[in-house]
């Protein structure tokens, strides 16, 4: 390990051993699964955002004034590697349409993405990554890997590759479950708006 990291690593391990435990819960986790999942996902997202803001973004060179929001969008575009419409992007990254429109304008101006008209329907605008966008993503990806590998090494106990794979599999399942629940929430809201409380269970049973 680089000697410049030695003090930071020792300090991190010390903090990990002192403050690593979560406060004891007074309730059964199984009784509050969805509430806990929401709370943990918010915490995990906040932790990752903090790391990326402080250790990644300041060190990837010229970003043309782009922020995490724009970087997240072009990362999503790279993962899918097909032309995406603004509505697809908004759905994938869960940003409102107005936010996506502003972000795409900045990305086009910075030559990170190319705006085109769909061949089958010219009313539809799609976006693809440019070589400049891919080059920035390459720098970003390299920095992310370096930072998170270093942070992983600073922990007394980290996840094994098998544990990481198992964790990701579970997260994908939770994400799919929450997405289905979100879609079904439209049915539930409709039932609540149009039917009596007595009819709601019957309506949901019929809808499923």
Secondary structure by P-SEA (a helix, b strand, c coil): ccccaaaaaaaaaaaaaaccccccccccccccaaaaaaaaaaaaaaaaaaaaaccccccccccccccaaaaaaaaaaaaacccccaaaaaaaccccaaaaaaaaaaaaaaccbbbbcccccccbbbbbbcaaaaaaaaaaaaaaaaaaaaaaaaccccccaaaaaaaaaaaaaaaaaaaaaaaaaaaaaaaaacccccaaaaaaaaac
